Amino acid sequence: MPMLNVSAFDAYYGKSGKLISLKEVDSTNTYAVKHELPPFTCVVAEKQTAGRGRSGRQWHSNTDQNLYFSIVIDGLDASMLLPLNIFAGYLLSDTLKDIVDAKVKWPNDMVVNGKKLAGILMETTFSGGTLEKVVLGIGLNVNCESFDDEIKDIATSLYIETGQKFEREKILASFVLNLENSFEEFRSKRIEVEKLWSTYSAYLDKKISIHKDGVKTIYTEKGIDTTGCLLALDESGSLQTIITGDIGYDFCR
Ligand code: BTN
């Protein structure tokens, strides 16, 4: 199995030293959490043997056609964690805008035509109650042509959507640059995630189902608040603030 080409990444990124390219790792998130790495270092692997998704799920990471990567972020206040979760989804869809019209399913799944293109898992380390490091882990389906039976009805890739193959190093460098260039504006709250949401949400004003602790509830999505929580009308018409949970794929077609 080859590894992602560091020189090609560096050429798109404009300088060297930001990418750690691994052939195989348990999880790029675990690697980035465990190692001391400078801000915006990106750890990418061709294969993850224990790739993790949100809510304790597994992330299928067994093909060298996709991107599995984690970026180290520091200097963030803990109050900005949920907004960062949202902002990362916005940035990814912005990075891909010339390739595909990918929208965000709260909090940060990338969806195209009702199918999942990418997922984001943010992990943190704290020291004495202070947020130390954030690891932004992204799995993006790029060039894979098909999926295992288990997920084939809900997953898609850039190749499946466009019929074209893409240089993964270029996409990765664009995302890291996009993040680095906008991070200070985001950190100092000059970017208001709730305002971006109306442009990037896949389901604004649409019916959604929220799955939480094995219970499914139907709502109409109305936006997010300044902290990144979802605002949605329940079936009796009252506005609820949803802090955790997953939007299901029930109405996403
Ligand atoms: C989700 O949608 O459930 C989030 C998926 C996140 C997967 C990525 S792949 C790179 C990084 N390493 C991991 O173990 N998980 C994230």
Residues whose N, C-alpha, C, O or C-beta is under 5 A from the ligand:
A	BS01	BTN	S27 T28 N29 A50 G51 R52 G53 R54 W59 Y68 F69 G119 I120 L121 G137 I138 G139
